[in-house]
Amino acid sequence: MPCRVGITTNPEERKAYWNRNVHGLSNWRIIGTHQSKQDAQEQESNYASKHGCHAHPGGEDVPGPWYVYRFNYTRKK
């Protein structure tokens, strides 16, 4: 089952986004909280590399807190 890791300042909105874009979303967890996007991005990249999860760095830098999330899914819609 594929996994995805990402960062956001609004976890509820991001989870809703992924629920609309993948089938079988499960195991949603917040795995870190950071005050800077840079720190959150570093955790995202490290986690993706270590666990073989999909990740896509990007987005604008806005004030935090920044949440690092991860989840599993069956397939993209």
PESULPE-V753143 format. One record per pair of residues at least 4 apart in sequence whose C-alpha atoms are under 6 Angstrom apart, sorted by the first residue. I is the first residue (numbers start at 1). GAP is how many residues later the second one is. Records with the same first field share a line. If there is no record, write none. Layout:
BEGIN
I->GAP ; GAP
END
This chain:
BEGIN
1->73
2->70 ; 71
3->50 ; 68 ; 69
4->49 ; 50 ; 51 ; 66 ; 67
5->50 ; 64 ; 65
6->38 ; 49 ; 62 ; 63
7->60 ; 61
8->58 ; 59
9->57 ; 58
18->4
21->56
22->53 ; 54 ; 55
23->51 ; 52 ; 53
24->49 ; 50
25->47 ; 48
26->45 ; 46
27->44 ; 45
28->42 ; 43
29->40 ; 41
30->38 ; 39
31->37 ; 38
32->35 ; 36
33->33 ; 34
34->6 ; 31 ; 32
35->29 ; 30 ; 31
36->28
37->4
43->4
47->4
48->4 ; 5
END
